[in-house]
Amino acid sequence: PEPSKQTSSSNSDNTHRTLSQRMEKSKQQLQSAPIKLITQLQMQNRAQERTNAALNEQIKILKAKLESEQTEHKSAVEQLTNENEEVNLKLSVLEKHFCALNSTTEENGDEDNNVT
């Protein structure tokens, strides 16, 4: 065989081998692409689950804190209401005493006016 034919044949074989290798590599990449995608999605899913769990825990903590603060607020309102009722009762008693004193003073004042 002539050297140019051998070179041409050799180049053709090399090109064919290179194309075959590229095709095989592409085929492998296409086959592994779904697996890589599934793996990536699984990792994202796990990360989302961890985030979700952390958020749920935070929600529980905040709900407990809210409930505690509501209970504390209710207790404070009840205490202030009781104190207000007590002050109003004392005020009522003092008003009655004051009115009674005024009444007594006025009566005594009338007697003093009548005596003179």
C-alpha positions in Angstrom: 0.0 0.0 0.0 1.0 3.5 -0.7 2.1 5.6 2.3 -0.5 8.3 1.6 -3.2 5.7 1.6 -1.9 4.3 4.9 -1.9 7.7 6.4 -5.3 8.4 5.1 -6.6 5.1 6.4 -4.8 5.7 9.7 -6.3 9.2 10.0 -9.7 7.8 9.2 -9.3 5.1 11.9 -8.2 7.7 14.4 -11.1 9.9 13.6 -13.5 7.0 13.8 -12.0 6.0 17.2 -12.2 9.5 18.5 -15.8 9.8 17.3 -16.6 6.5 18.9 -15.0 7.6 22.2 -16.9 10.9 22.1 -20.2 9.1 21.4 -19.5 6.6 24.2 -18.6 9.5 26.6 -21.8 11.4 25.6 -23.8 8.2 26.0 -22.4 7.7 29.5 -23.1 11.4 30.4 -26.6 11.1 29.2 -27.1 7.9 31.3 -25.6 9.5 34.4 -27.4 12.8 34.0 -30.7 11.5 35.5 -28.8 10.0 38.4 -26.9 13.3 39.0 -30.2 15.2 38.8 -31.9 12.7 41.2 -29.0 13.0 43.6 -29.1 16.8 43.4 -32.8 16.9 44.0 -32.5 14.5 47.0 -29.8 16.8 48.5 -32.0 19.8 48.0 -35.0 17.9 49.5 -33.0 17.0 52.6 -31.8 20.6 53.0 -35.5 21.7 52.7 -36.5 19.1 55.3 -33.9 20.4 57.7 -35.0 23.9 57.1 -38.6 22.9 57.6 -37.8 21.1 60.8 -35.9 24.1 62.1 -38.8 26.4 61.2 -41.3 24.1 62.9 -39.2 24.1 66.0 -39.1 27.9 65.9 -42.9 28.0 65.5 -43.3 25.8 68.6 -41.0 28.0 70.6 -42.8 31.2 69.5 -46.2 29.7 70.2 -45.1 28.7 73.7 -43.7 32.1 74.3 -46.9 33.8 73.0 -49.0 31.6 75.2 -46.9 32.4 78.2 -47.0 36.1 77.5 -50.8 36.0 77.0 -51.2 34.2 80.3 -49.0 36.7 82.0 -50.9 39.6 80.4 -54.2 38.1 81.5 -52.9 37.7 85.0 -51.7 41.3 85.0 -55.1 42.6 83.7 -56.9 40.6 86.5 -54.6 42.0 89.1 -55.0 45.6 87.9 -58.8 45.1 87.7 -58.9 43.9 91.3 -56.7 46.8 92.4 -59.0 49.2 90.5 -62.1 47.7 92.2 -60.4 48.0 95.6 -59.5 51.6 95.0 -63.0 52.4 93.7 -64.5 50.8 96.9 -62.2 52.8 99.1 -63.1 55.9 97.2 -66.8 55.2 97.6 -66.3 54.7 101.4 -64.3 57.9 101.7 -67.0 59.8 99.7 -69.7 58.5 102.1 -67.6 59.5 105.1 -66.9 62.9 103.6 -70.6 63.5 102.8 -71.4 62.4 106.4 -68.9 64.8 107.8 -70.2 67.6 105.6 -73.7 66.8 106.7 -72.6 66.9 110.4 -70.7 70.0 109.9 -73.6 71.7 108.2 -76.0 70.6 111.0 -73.6 71.9 113.6 -73.2 75.1 111.7 -77.0 75.6 111.6 -77.1 75.1 115.4 -74.4 77.6 115.8 -76.3 80.1 113.7 -79.5 79.5 115.7 -77.8 79.9 119.1 -76.5 83.3 118.4 
